């Protein structure tokens, strides 16, 4: 760009005006309450909130430094027209970085700010802890760091995760904790939480390639099925992880999500998830493999076949579904026994024994603990995940009393832990 002495003041004024606007907006980011309330931030445990706020502070200060550097170039360009082009480029770079930072802060702010009421803050804080608990035994055995977790509520039908360590929208920034979305309809039946922590664990332990290889072996001789099933390995690994934590409850909850008549027999191009029909069938096969051929999973499979017969699938998909069902027991066994590299080649079941969440084991837990299971801090801390499994199992297998179990789970999940109650009372004193 060639700038005459007459044009230069107007151009520099324009750059200065633009920068003033974007830099003023950037400086508001220094206040964390610009994007999440103080109450919401206080509900986040220090181990989660501190690294989050530190990362956000770093991102914001780097953004402001970038803007101030652009300001210095603008000042130089007032007396040196040859610098106007550089100043203009610096302003444009700053604008683009602002959008990246804004996207990052908006995401994290929405996650923190989803804790909109006292009961919801308690429930999500309890889920933060359960999520960490679900990863601890495996990652400790594997010698891997255990990420902290921020659980947030949002709309939709399915959960999701932004893994700890993943790169954020801002160049050079990484997520210091795992952020897990749990949807409203499953807030008090949070088996999907363990599907998402399964993604984090699978990434840290390099489990997915092994699951993919075992699927290839189980489906040797049928190239079409191999191609179809191996593409689903990441989601299948996460389903296995949820099953090993909550047993049949995870299967029933999954079916409630995928059981839409318009989609359960469809295979959208590029969808990383198994066809909903097969995904449910695989969960039922997990249950039969681990718990026996008698149980509520048999009834669920029958109901799904009746409600959604394979004949309703697209003609080109029907043979793949039928052949998959012929191989479903082999597929289930392959997934459950796939070696985990970070566990010295042992399967995930070597750490997470499925027998612990069998109907018989959960019944024994219920009988041993009695009514205290739903009120005791001891049981909450030592058996929290199995309590989720028990409530989900009872809700699924006893439709007539499902509402009672849903309410019981909600009451349990919104019960404030004693240490948090003590801290709150001290802060209010």
C-alpha positions in Angstrom: 0.0 0.0 0.0 1.3 3.4 -0.9 0.0 6.2 1.3 0.3 9.9 0.6 0.9 12.4 3.3 -2.6 13.7 2.9 -4.2 10.2 3.2 -2.1 9.1 6.1 -3.9 10.9 9.0 -7.3 9.6 8.0 -6.1 6.1 7.6 -4.3 6.1 10.9 -7.3 7.6 12.6 -9.4 4.8 11.3 -7.0 2.1 12.5 -6.8 3.8 15.9 -10.6 4.0 16.2 -11.0 0.3 15.3 -8.3 -0.8 17.7 -9.8 1.3 20.5 -13.1 -0.6 20.1 -11.7 -4.1 20.1 -9.1 -3.4 22.8 -11.7 -2.0 25.1 -13.8 -5.1 24.6 -10.8 -7.3 25.2 -10.0 -5.6 28.5 -13.4 -6.5 29.8 -12.4 -10.2 29.7 -10.1 -9.6 32.7 -13.2 -9.8 34.8 -14.3 -13.5 34.9 -17.8 -12.3 35.9 -18.2 -10.8 32.4 -19.0 -14.4 31.2 -20.0 -16.3 34.3 -21.6 -15.3 37.6 -19.6 -15.2 40.8 -22.0 -17.8 42.3 -21.3 -20.1 39.4 -17.6 -19.7 39.8 -17.7 -20.3 43.5 -19.6 -23.6 42.9 -16.6 -24.9 40.9 -14.1 -26.8 43.0 -10.7 -25.1 43.4 -8.9 -27.9 41.6 -11.1 -27.2 38.5 -11.6 -23.4 38.7 -8.0 -22.4 39.5 -6.4 -24.0 36.4 -9.3 -22.8 34.2 -9.0 -19.2 35.4 -5.3 -19.3 35.1 -5.5 -20.5 31.4 -8.2 -17.9 30.7 -6.1 -15.1 32.3 -3.1 -16.2 30.1 -5.2 -16.1 27.0 -6.7 -12.7 27.8 -3.4 -11.0 28.7 -1.8 -12.4 25.5 -4.7 -10.9 23.6 -4.4 -7.5 25.2 -0.6 -7.5 24.6 -1.2 -8.2 21.0 -3.6 -5.3 20.8 -1.2 -3.0 22.6 1.5 -4.0 20.1 -0.8 -3.0 17.3 -1.4 0.3 19.0 2.4 1.0 19.0 2.6 0.3 15.3 -0.3 2.7 14.7 1.6 5.4 16.7 4.7 4.8 14.5 2.7 5.0 11.3 1.5 8.5 12.1 5.0 9.8 11.3 6.0 7.0 8.9 3.5 6.3 6.2 5.4 3.2 5.2 4.3 1.5 8.4 0.5 1.9 7.7 0.3 -1.5 6.0 1.9 -3.2 8.9 -0.4 -1.4 11.4 -3.4 -2.4 9.3 -2.3 -6.1 9.3 -1.7 -5.9 13.1 -5.2 -4.6 13.7 -6.7 -7.4 11.5 -4.7 -10.0 13.3 -5.9 -8.7 16.6 -9.5 -8.7 15.5 -9.2 -12.4 14.5 -7.5 -13.3 17.7 -10.3 -11.5 19.6 -12.9 -13.7 18.0 -10.9 -16.8 18.9 -10.6 -15.7 22.5 -14.3 -14.7 22.6 -15.3 -18.2 21.4 -13.1 -19.8 24.0 -14.4 -17.7 26.9 -18.0 -18.0 25.7 -17.7 -21.8 25.7 -16.1 -22.0 29.2 -18.4 -19.2 30.5 -21.5 -21.0 29.4 -20.2 -24.2 31.0 -19.6 -22.6 34.3 -22.7 -20.5 34.1 -25.0 -23.5 33.6 -24.9 -23.8 37.4 -27.9 -21.6 37.6 -29.5 -22.6 40.9 -28.3 -24.0 44.2 -29.6 -27.5 43.5 -28.1 -27.6 40.0 -24.8 -26.4 41.4 -24.8 -29.2 43.9 -25.8 -31.8 41.3 -23.1 -30.7 38.8 -20.5 -30.6 41.5 -21.3 -34.1 42.5 -21.0 -35.2 38.9 -17.6 -33.5 38.7 -16.4 -35.8 41.4 -18.1 -38.9 40.0 -16.4 -38.2 36.6 -13.0 -38.0 38.2 -13.7 -41.2 40.3 -14.6 -43.0 37.1 -11.1 -42.4 35.6 -9.0 -42.8 38.8 -8.6 -46.5 39.0 -7.7 -47.0 35.4 -5.4 -44.0 34.9 -3.6 -44.6 38.3 -2.9 -48.2 37.2 -1.7 -47.0 33.8 0.5 -44.3 35.4 -1.3 -41.5 33.7 -2.3 -38.1 35.1 -6.0 -37.9 36.2 -7.7 -34.9 34.7 -10.1 -32.7 36.7 -13.6 -32.4 35.2 -16.1 -29.6 34.8 -19.6 -31.0 34.1 -22.1 -28.6 32.6 -25.8 -28.9 31.6 -27.1 -28.1 28.1 -29.9 -28.9 25.8 -30.1 -31.8 23.3 -30.3 -35.5 23.6 -26.6 -36.6 23.8 -23.6 -35.8 26.0 -20.2 -34.7 24.7 -16.7 -33.9 26.0 -14.0 -31.4 25.3 -11.0 -33.5 26.5 -8.4 -32.1 28.9 -5.3 -31.3 26.8 -7.1 -30.7 23.6 -6.2 -27.5 21.8 -8.6 -24.6 22.2 -9.7 -22.1 19.6 -6.9 -19.8 20.6 -3.5 -20.9 19.1 -1.2 -22.4 21.7 -3.9 -22.7 24.4 -5.0 -26.1 25.7 -8.0 -27.2 27.8 -6.6 -27.7 31.4 -9.6 -29.7 32.5 -12.1 -32.0 30.8 -15.5 -30.3 30.1 -18.4 -32.7 29.8 -21.8 -31.7 28.6 -24.7 -33.6 30.2 -28.2 -33.0 28.8 -31.2 -32.1 30.9 -33.2 -35.3 30.4 -30.3 -37.4 31.7 -29.0 -35.2 34.5 -30.4 -37.5 37.2 -29.6 -40.7 35.2 -26.0 -39.7 34.3 -24.7 -43.0 32.8 -23.6 -40.9 29.7 -21.1 -39.2 32.0 -19.0 -42.4 32.0 -19.2 -42.7 28.2 -17.6 -39.3 28.0 -14.9 -40.1 30.6 -14.4 -43.2 28.6 -13.3 -41.0 25.6 -10.8 -39.3 27.9 -9.4 -42.5 29.2 -9.3 -44.2 25.8 -7.2 -41.3 24.5 -4.8 -41.4 27.4 -4.3 -45.2 27.3 -4.3 -45.6 23.5 -7.2 -48.1 23.8 -9.1 -47.4 20.5 -6.6 -48.9 18.0 -6.7 -52.1 20.0 -10.5 -52.1 20.0 -10.4 -51.5 16.2 -7.9 -54.4 15.7 -10.1 -56.8 17.8 -13.2 -55.8 15.7 -11.2 -56.6 12.5 -10.3 -60.0 13.9 -13.9 -60.8 15.1 -15.3 -59.9 11.7 -12.6 -61.6 9.6 -14.0 -62.8 6.3 -16.6 -60.0 6.0 -14.9 -56.9 4.7 -18.1 -54.8 4.6 -18.8 -55.4 8.3 -15.1 -54.8 9.1 -15.2 -51.4 7.4 -18.5 -50.5 9.1 -17.7 -51.5 12.6 -14.0 -50.5 12.8 -15.0 -46.9 12.0 -17.1 -46.9 15.1 -14.3 -48.1 17.4 -13.9 -44.8 19.4 -17.6 -44.6 20.3 -17.8 -48.4 21.0 -14.8 -48.1 23.4 -16.6 -45.3 25.2 -19.8 -47.4 25.4 -17.8 -50.3 26.9 -16.4 -47.9 29.5 -19.9 -46.7 30.5 -21.1 -50.3 30.6 -18.3 -51.4 32.9 -19.2 -48.6 35.3 -23.0 -48.7 35.3 -23.9 -52.1 33.7 -27.3 -52.5 32.1 -28.4 -49.0 33.3 -26.1 -47.6 30.6 -27.8 -49.7 27.9 -31.3 -48.7 28.8 -30.3 -45.0 29.0 -28.6 -45.3 25.6 -31.7 -46.8 24.0 -33.8 -43.9 25.3 -31.5 -41.6 23.4 -31.2 -43.5 20.1 -34.7 -45.0 20.1 -36.2 -42.4 17.7 -38.2 -44.1 15.0 -36.8 -41.7 12.4 -33.2 -42.4 13.1 -32.6 -45.7 14.9 -32.3 -47.6 11.7 -30.4 -45.0 9.7 -26.7 -44.8 9.0 -25.8 -41.2 8.2 -22.7 -40.6 6.2 -19.8 -39.6 8.5 -21.6 -40.4 11.8 -18.9 -41.8 14.2 -21.6 -43.6 16.2 -22.9 -47.1 15.4 -26.4 -47.3 13.9 -28.7 -46.9 17.0 -30.3 -50.3 16.5 -26.9 -52.0 16.5 -25.5 -49.9 19.3 -28.4 -51.0 21.5 -28.0 -54.6 20.4 -24.3 -54.5 21.3 -25.1 -53.2 24.8 -27.6 -56.0 25.3 -24.9 -58.4 24.1 -22.4 -56.9 26.7 -25.0 -57.6 29.3 -25.6 -61.2 28.2 -21.8 -61.9 28.0 -21.2 -60.5 31.5 -24.4 -61.2 33.4 -26.0 -64.2 31.7 -28.7 -64.8 29.2 -31.6 -63.9 31.5 -32.3 -60.3 32.5 -34.0 -57.1 31.4 -31.7 -56.8 28.4 -33.5 -59.8 26.8 -36.8 -57.9 27.1 -35.3 -54.7 25.8 -33.9 -56.5 22.7 -37.3 -58.0 22.0 -39.1 -54.7 22.4 -36.6 -53.0 20.1 -37.1 -55.7 17.4 -40.9 -55.3 17.7 -40.9 -51.5 17.6 -38.2 -51.2 15.0 -38.1 -54.3 12.7 -35.1 -54.5 10.4 -37.4 -54.4 7.4 -37.8 -50.6 8.0 -34.1 -50.0 7.3 -33.0 -49.0 3.9 -32.7 -52.0 1.6 -28.9 -51.6 1.2 -28.5 -51.5 5.0 -30.7 -54.4 5.9 -28.1 -57.2 5.0 -25.4 -55.4 7.0 -27.7 -55.2 10.0 -28.7 -58.9 9.7 -25.1 -60.1 9.4 -24.0 -57.9 12.3 -26.6 -59.5 14.5 -25.3 -62.9 13.5 -21.9 -61.8 14.7 -23.0 -59.7 17.7 -21.8 -62.1 20.4 -18.3 -62.2 18.8 -18.3 -58.4 18.5 -19.2 -58.0 22.1 -16.6 -60.4 23.3 -13.9 -58.7 21.2 -14.7 -55.2 22.6 -14.8 -56.4 26.2 -11.5 -58.3 25.9 -9.5 -55.8 23.8 -6.1 -55.3 25.4 -5.2 -51.8 26.7 -1.6 -50.8 25.8 -1.2 -48.6 28.9 -2.4 -51.5 31.1 0.4 -53.8 29.8 -2.0 -55.4 27.3 -4.6 -56.4 29.8 -8.3 -55.7 29.0 -10.2 -52.8 30.6 -12.1 -55.5 32.6 -9.0 -56.3 34.5 -9.4 -53.0 36.3 -13.2 -52.5 36.0 -14.7 -55.9 36.7 -18.2 -56.0 35.2 -19.4 -58.3 38.0 -19.3 -55.3 40.3 -22.3 -53.8 38.4 -24.2 -57.0 37.7 -27.9 -57.0 38.9 -26.9 -59.5 41.6 -24.0 -57.3 42.9 -26.2 -54.1 42.9 -28.9 -56.0 44.8 -26.3 -57.0 47.3 -25.1 -53.4 47.7 -28.7 -52.3 48.2 -29.3 -55.0 50.9 -26.0 -54.4 52.7 -26.3 -50.6 52.9 -30.1 -50.4 53.5 -31.7 -46.9 53.5 -28.3 -45.3 54.4 -27.2 -45.9 50.8 -29.2 -42.8 49.8 -28.2 -40.5 52.7 -24.8 -41.6 54.0 -21.7 -39.6 53.1 -19.7 -42.8 53.4 -21.7 -44.6 50.7 -21.7 -41.6 48.5 -17.9 -41.4 48.6 -17.2 -45.1 48.3 -20.0 -46.3 46.0 -21.3 -43.2 44.2 -20.9 -44.7 40.7 -22.6 -48.0 41.7 -25.4 -46.0 43.2 -26.0 -44.4 39.8 -25.9 -47.9 38.3 -28.4 -49.2 40.8 -30.9 -46.3 40.4 -30.6 -46.7 36.6 -31.2 -50.4 36.7 -34.2 -50.1 38.9 -35.7 -47.4 36.8 -35.2 -49.5 33.7 -36.4 -52.9 35.0 -39.4 -51.6 37.0 -41.5 -49.3 34.8 -44.3 -49.2 37.3 -42.1 -47.5 39.9 -39.7 -45.7 37.5 -40.9 -42.3 38.7 -40.1 -43.2 42.3 -36.5 -44.2 41.3 -36.0 -41.1 39.2 -37.1 -38.9 42.2 -34.8 -40.9 44.5 -31.8 -40.4 42.2 -32.6 -36.7 41.9 -32.7 -36.3 45.7 -29.5 -38.2 46.1 -27.6 -36.3 43.4 -28.7 -32.9 44.8 -27.7 -33.7 48.3 -24.9 -31.3 49.3 -21.7 -33.2 50.5 -20.9 -32.4 54.1 -17.5 -30.8 53.4 -19.1 -28.4 50.9 -21.9 -27.6 53.3 -19.4 -26.8 56.1 -17.4 -24.5 53.8 -20.5 -22.7 52.7 -21.7 -22.2 56.3 -18.3 -20.9 57.3 -18.2 -18.4 54.3 -21.7 -17.2 55.3 -20.9 -16.8 59.0 
